[in-house]
Amino acid sequence: MPHLAPVNLVITTGEPAGIGPEVSLSAALDFLAEQEDAQLTLLGDSDLFSIPKQTNPSVLDRLKFESVQLKSPVQVGVLNTDNAEYVTKLLDLALKGCIQKRFDAMVTAPVQKSVINDAGIKFSGHTEYLAQACGVEQVVMMLCAPLPKGFLGLKQVRDLRVALVTTHIPLQAVSATLNQDLILKTIQIVAKDLQDRFGIAKPVIRMAGLNPHAGEAGYLGREEIEVITPAIKVAQNLGIAISGPYPGDTMFDASVLEKVDAFIAMYHDQGLAPFKFVSFGAGVNVTLGLPVIRTSVDHGTALDIAGSGTADAGSMLQALRLAYQLAVNQRRHLS
């Protein structure tokens, strides 16, 4: 499909002592080589990037750098609270650029939550930070990955998408956090973004219960009866094709992978443990419900291998591909 202008993406290169800068540059070069209808801007200190000499000039023409200076020099693999504010500044700049329409989507490299908090900046994750910065009451974290043809009997390549009702909170707090309104809004956000940004006209969604055996009719817990099922019924009455609640251990049934567009789990590890087991390192994190498109890698800063040249840029490349496709889909939806 021809575009009025190239799709313009921005990458926040993340924790400077980790693998973020190297996987960002590597994936950016690979992505621009395969996608001629795109431009990329890397945000970060210019000293962190070294462009390979053999890089195609046509790729470099579409790669821009906006330098943000570090407060302290980086020692690879060693965290420094002096540079925590630098990390959040990258996010602020990318978000501002997206809101101002300079960029069509933002892609984020991994950050280290601990060092940001140690610096006195409250930070529980990209998802929560961006929601607060946008003034959005609720967003949804969703992981996406392509499953290859033949895997678990798939007849064709199929995207696995797993969304979460709760994200980075202690497990003991999950039950108290769940309520009908939270669950219903999660369903609505997932359904809307699947339509508007993923281009799925009538998305099919499966939702998990909280307890083993989905509560077993109240014997193992009443959350399914009191909050989860009522929210599902309201969503169904609104025309959303959602079913459940399913036991967490059987919701990801291989026989339904080709029929389900997204799975919704109640808490972080319930959804992401099975997802990461089958995603082959190609997972992408998407924040739904924001006024901007944001994708990210699904791995951490990998301080132990930073600077060694062994970091796999595959997840970042997939994050760029998905951000590009979501931007294209959104243009189609708005046109």
Secondary structure, DSSP 4 states (H G I P E B T S, - for coil): ---SS-EEEEEE---TTTTHHHHHHHHHHHHHHH-SSEEEEEEE-GGG----TT--HHHHTTEEEEE---SS---TT---GGGHHHHHHHHHHHHHHHHTTS-SEEEE----HHHHHHTT---S-HHHHHHHHHT-S--EEEEEEEEPTTGGG-SS-EEEEEEESS-SS-GGGHHHH--HHHHHHHHHHHHHHHHHTT--SS-EEEEE-SSGGGGTTTTT-SHIIIIIHHHHHHHHHTT-EEEEEEPTTTSS-GGGTTT-SEEEESSHHHHHHHHHHHSTT--EEEEESSSS-EEEESS---TTTTTTT----HHHHHHHHHHHHHHHHHHHHH-
